[in-house]
Each structure stands twice: as structure tokens, then as C-alpha cells.
Amino acid sequence: MFSSRKKNAAGGESFEEAAASVTAESIGAEVASAVERPGEPGERFVIREEWAEATVESIFALIARADHPAWTLTDEETETVAPKMQVFLQAIADRYAPQMLAKFASKHAELFDLTAALGVLLWTKWRFVSKIKLVEFEEAKKRLEREAAEKAAASSAAADTLEAQAA
């Protein structure tokens, strides 16, 4: 019934494979070792500029939705604040998140595993739904273009008929 046990054609790796790679023991050990040697270079979670922009925009989008649409940010406002947000989010990812994750994973292994599994599920479903929406958008675009072409042809035929009747 559910296709999560099979390879997802649109998403690549299956949910089970992705979720199996994320456990409290593996993440907790990796995070704890990264916290113990913070100066050592290794894999670093890098906050991208788009994420910082999306974070800033989402904060004000929530306010705009709750209060007034004028709260929505312009591109210039977003670009002004996004670099500062990127630095802030990077500091959280580098300094605070590893310590919090290590502590959380060691104390609440079951809850951490659940959170990780839900995160992986959310990510895989988001990729799958995004691809579906893209296909649906392309189909709708083609349909609208086809309908516009049909209307133009009908208008042209009607104009030709009127010219023939007038002559």
C-alpha cells in the first residue's frame, strides 16, 4: 500500500534507508566527538544565503499574515538583514546545536530517534511533493498554452468567416 519500502522514483533513496542512517547512537557519538574537538576541521553544516533569506522572510510573513500585509518584506529589506541572519544561524549551527544535540541524544534517545525519523520523513516527502508540483505546474502551463492557441485559432477562423461574409 505504501511506497516507502521501495525506492522512490522521484526522491532517490527510500525513507527506511535514510531513517536507518539516523539514530541517537550514531548522531550522538558524532556530535559528541565534534563537540570534544571543536577546533578540528571536519564536516561542517554550512548555512546557505537562501536559508537566511527564507528565515528572515518567514518571520515577517507570519507577522504579515497575523496583522497586516504591509509587514511583508521587500527584496532590499531581506537582502539587508539576511547576511546578519546567516552569521547568526551559522553560529548556532557551529557552537550551540552540536552541544544541545549531544546532550539531548544522550538523555532522550527514543525521542531523538523519533525526531530524526520525522525529520527524514519530512525531507523525503518535501522532495517528492516538490517534484509532483513541478510536473503539475508544467502540465497546467502546457494546457493553458494549448487553450490559448485554440482560442486564437477560433478567433482567426471567426474573423476569416466575417471577412468572407462581408465581401
BELDAMO-V675907 format. One record per residue. N is the residue number from 1. RES is the residue in three letters. PHI is phi in whole degrees, -180 to 180 (999 if undefined). OMEGA is omega in degrees with one decimal (NA if undefined). NEAR is the number of other ideal C-beta (glycine too) atoms within 8 Angstrom. Layout:
n->N res->RES phi->PHI omega->OMEGA near->NEAR
n->N res->RES phi->PHI omega->OMEGA near->NEAR
This chain:
n->1 res->MET phi->999 omega->179.0 near->1
n->2 res->PHE phi->-94 omega->-177.4 near->4
n->3 res->SER phi->-92 omega->-177.1 near->5
n->4 res->SER phi->-71 omega->-179.3 near->8
n->5 res->ARG phi->-80 omega->-179.5 near->6
n->6 res->LYS phi->-102 omega->173.9 near->6
n->7 res->LYS phi->-64 omega->179.6 near->6
n->8 res->ASN phi->-83 omega->-177.1 near->13
n->9 res->ALA phi->-60 omega->-178.3 near->4
n->10 res->ALA phi->-87 omega->-171.2 near->7
n->11 res->GLY phi->-107 omega->179.6 near->9
n->12 res->GLY phi->91 omega->-174.7 near->5
n->13 res->GLU phi->-72 omega->-176.8 near->8
n->14 res->SER phi->-76 omega->179.8 near->10
n->15 res->PHE phi->-62 omega->-178.0 near->10
n->16 res->GLU phi->-61 omega->180.0 near->8
n->17 res->GLU phi->-65 omega->179.4 near->8
n->18 res->ALA phi->-68 omega->-178.4 near->12
n->19 res->ALA phi->-69 omega->179.9 near->11
n->20 res->ALA phi->-65 omega->-179.0 near->7
n->21 res->SER phi->-81 omega->-178.4 near->7
n->22 res->VAL phi->-118 omega->176.0 near->12
n->23 res->THR phi->-134 omega->180.0 near->9
n->24 res->ALA phi->-62 omega->-178.5 near->13
n->25 res->GLU phi->-65 omega->-177.2 near->7
n->26 res->SER phi->-68 omega->-179.9 near->9
n->27 res->ILE phi->-67 omega->-178.8 near->13
n->28 res->GLY phi->-59 omega->-179.9 near->14
n->29 res->ALA phi->-67 omega->179.4 near->8
n->30 res->GLU phi->-63 omega->-178.7 near->8
n->31 res->VAL phi->-67 omega->-179.7 near->12
n->32 res->ALA phi->-63 omega->179.1 near->10
n->33 res->SER phi->-68 omega->177.2 near->8
n->34 res->ALA phi->-69 omega->179.1 near->10
n->35 res->VAL phi->-70 omega->-179.4 near->10
n->36 res->GLU phi->-66 omega->-179.7 near->6
n->37 res->ARG phi->-124 omega->-175.2 near->7
n->38 res->PRO phi->-66 omega->-177.7 near->7
n->39 res->GLY phi->-82 omega->-176.7 near->3
n->40 res->GLU phi->-76 omega->176.3 near->5
n->41 res->PRO phi->-74 omega->178.6 near->3
n->42 res->GLY phi->-166 omega->175.9 near->5
n->43 res->GLU phi->-69 omega->-177.0 near->3
n->44 res->ARG phi->-122 omega->175.9 near->6
n->45 res->PHE phi->-78 omega->-175.7 near->7
n->46 res->VAL phi->-101 omega->177.5 near->6
n->47 res->ILE phi->-81 omega->-179.5 near->9
n->48 res->ARG phi->-84 omega->-178.3 near->7
n->49 res->GLU phi->-61 omega->179.3 near->8
n->50 res->GLU phi->-62 omega->-179.9 near->6
n->51 res->TRP phi->-68 omega->178.7 near->10
n->52 res->ALA phi->-65 omega->178.0 near->14
n->53 res->GLU phi->-62 omega->-179.8 near->12
n->54 res->ALA phi->-64 omega->178.6 near->8
n->55 res->THR phi->-64 omega->-180.0 near->10
n->56 res->VAL phi->-62 omega->-179.0 near->13
n->57 res->GLU phi->-63 omega->-177.5 near->10
n->58 res->SER phi->-67 omega->177.6 near->8
n->59 res->ILE phi->-60 omega->-177.6 near->8
n->60 res->PHE phi->-76 omega->176.0 near->11
n->61 res->ALA phi->-67 omega->176.9 near->10
n->62 res->LEU phi->-64 omega->178.2 near->8
n->63 res->ILE phi->-65 omega->179.7 near->9
n->64 res->ALA phi->-62 omega->-180.0 near->12
n->65 res->ARG phi->-69 omega->-177.5 near->6
n->66 res->ALA phi->-82 omega->-172.0 near->5
n->67 res->ASP phi->-114 omega->-174.8 near->6
n->68 res->HIS phi->-157 omega->-178.8 near->5
n->69 res->PRO phi->-60 omega->179.7 near->5
n->70 res->ALA phi->-66 omega->177.5 near->5
n->71 res->TRP phi->-72 omega->-178.6 near->10
n->72 res->THR phi->-59 omega->-176.8 near->8
n->73 res->LEU phi->-80 omega->170.5 near->9
n->74 res->THR phi->-84 omega->177.9 near->6
n->75 res->ASP phi->-61 omega->179.9 near->6
n->76 res->GLU phi->-63 omega->179.2 near->6
n->77 res->GLU phi->-64 omega->179.6 near->8
n->78 res->THR phi->-64 omega->-179.1 near->12
n->79 res->GLU phi->-65 omega->178.6 near->8
n->80 res->THR phi->-72 omega->-173.6 near->6
n->81 res->VAL phi->-92 omega->-174.2 near->9
n->82 res->ALA phi->-56 omega->179.0 near->12
n->83 res->PRO phi->-61 omega->177.9 near->8
n->84 res->LYS phi->-68 omega->177.6 near->7
n->85 res->MET phi->-66 omega->179.2 near->12
n->86 res->GLN phi->-63 omega->177.4 near->13
n->87 res->VAL phi->-62 omega->179.5 near->8
n->88 res->PHE phi->-62 omega->-179.3 near->8
n->89 res->LEU phi->-65 omega->178.1 near->12
n->90 res->GLN phi->-66 omega->177.5 near->10
n->91 res->ALA phi->-63 omega->177.3 near->9
n->92 res->ILE phi->-63 omega->-178.7 near->9
n->93 res->ALA phi->-65 omega->-177.1 near->10
n->94 res->ASP phi->-84 omega->-170.2 near->9
n->95 res->ARG phi->-101 omega->-167.3 near->9
n->96 res->TYR phi->-94 omega->-176.0 near->7
n->97 res->ALA phi->-61 omega->-179.5 near->10
n->98 res->PRO phi->-60 omega->179.6 near->11
n->99 res->GLN phi->-66 omega->-179.8 near->9
n->100 res->MET phi->-65 omega->179.8 near->8
n->101 res->LEU phi->-65 omega->179.8 near->12
n->102 res->ALA phi->-63 omega->-180.0 near->12
n->103 res->LYS phi->-65 omega->-179.0 near->8
n->104 res->PHE phi->-64 omega->-177.5 near->10
n->105 res->ALA phi->-65 omega->-178.5 near->13
n->106 res->SER phi->-74 omega->-177.5 near->9
n->107 res->LYS phi->-88 omega->-172.8 near->6
n->108 res->HIS phi->-131 omega->-175.1 near->8
n->109 res->ALA phi->-60 omega->-177.9 near->11
n->110 res->GLU phi->-66 omega->179.5 near->7
n->111 res->LEU phi->-67 omega->177.8 near->8
n->112 res->PHE phi->-64 omega->177.9 near->14
n->113 res->ASP phi->-60 omega->178.4 near->11
n->114 res->LEU phi->-63 omega->-179.8 near->8
n->115 res->THR phi->-61 omega->178.7 near->8
n->116 res->ALA phi->-64 omega->179.8 near->13
n->117 res->ALA phi->-64 omega->177.5 near->10
n->118 res->LEU phi->-65 omega->177.8 near->8
n->119 res->GLY phi->-62 omega->178.4 near->9
n->120 res->VAL phi->-65 omega->178.3 near->12
n->121 res->LEU phi->-61 omega->178.5 near->10
n->122 res->LEU phi->-60 omega->-179.6 near->8
n->123 res->TRP phi->-64 omega->-179.0 near->9
n->124 res->THR phi->-67 omega->177.9 near->13
n->125 res->LYS phi->-66 omega->178.7 near->8
n->126 res->TRP phi->-61 omega->178.5 near->8
n->127 res->ARG phi->-62 omega->-178.6 near->11
n->128 res->PHE phi->-64 omega->-178.8 near->11
n->129 res->VAL phi->-65 omega->178.6 near->8
n->130 res->SER phi->-61 omega->178.9 near->8
n->131 res->LYS phi->-68 omega->177.3 near->10
n->132 res->ILE phi->-63 omega->-179.4 near->9
n->133 res->LYS phi->-63 omega->178.1 near->8
n->134 res->LEU phi->-64 omega->178.1 near->8
n->135 res->VAL phi->-63 omega->179.2 near->8
n->136 res->GLU phi->-63 omega->178.6 near->8
n->137 res->PHE phi->-63 omega->179.5 near->8
n->138 res->GLU phi->-63 omega->178.2 near->8
n->139 res->GLU phi->-65 omega->178.9 near->8
n->140 res->ALA phi->-65 omega->178.7 near->8
n->141 res->LYS phi->-63 omega->178.3 near->8
n->142 res->LYS phi->-64 omega->179.3 near->8
n->143 res->ARG phi->-63 omega->178.7 near->8
n->144 res->LEU phi->-63 omega->177.7 near->8
n->145 res->GLU phi->-64 omega->179.3 near->8
n->146 res->ARG phi->-65 omega->178.7 near->8
n->147 res->GLU phi->-65 omega->178.0 near->8
n->148 res->ALA phi->-65 omega->178.5 near->8
n->149 res->ALA phi->-66 omega->178.2 near->8
n->150 res->GLU phi->-65 omega->177.9 near->8
n->151 res->LYS phi->-66 omega->178.6 near->8
n->152 res->ALA phi->-65 omega->178.7 near->8
n->153 res->ALA phi->-66 omega->178.8 near->8
n->154 res->ALA phi->-66 omega->177.8 near->8
n->155 res->SER phi->-64 omega->179.1 near->8
n->156 res->SER phi->-65 omega->179.7 near->8
n->157 res->ALA phi->-67 omega->178.4 near->8
n->158 res->ALA phi->-65 omega->178.6 near->8
n->159 res->ALA phi->-67 omega->177.3 near->8
n->160 res->ASP phi->-63 omega->178.5 near->8
n->161 res->THR phi->-64 omega->178.6 near->8
n->162 res->LEU phi->-63 omega->178.6 near->8
n->163 res->GLU phi->-65 omega->-180.0 near->8
n->164 res->ALA phi->-67 omega->179.2 near->7
n->165 res->GLN phi->-71 omega->-178.9 near->6
n->166 res->ALA phi->-72 omega->-177.2 near->5
n->167 res->ALA phi->-83 omega->NA near->4
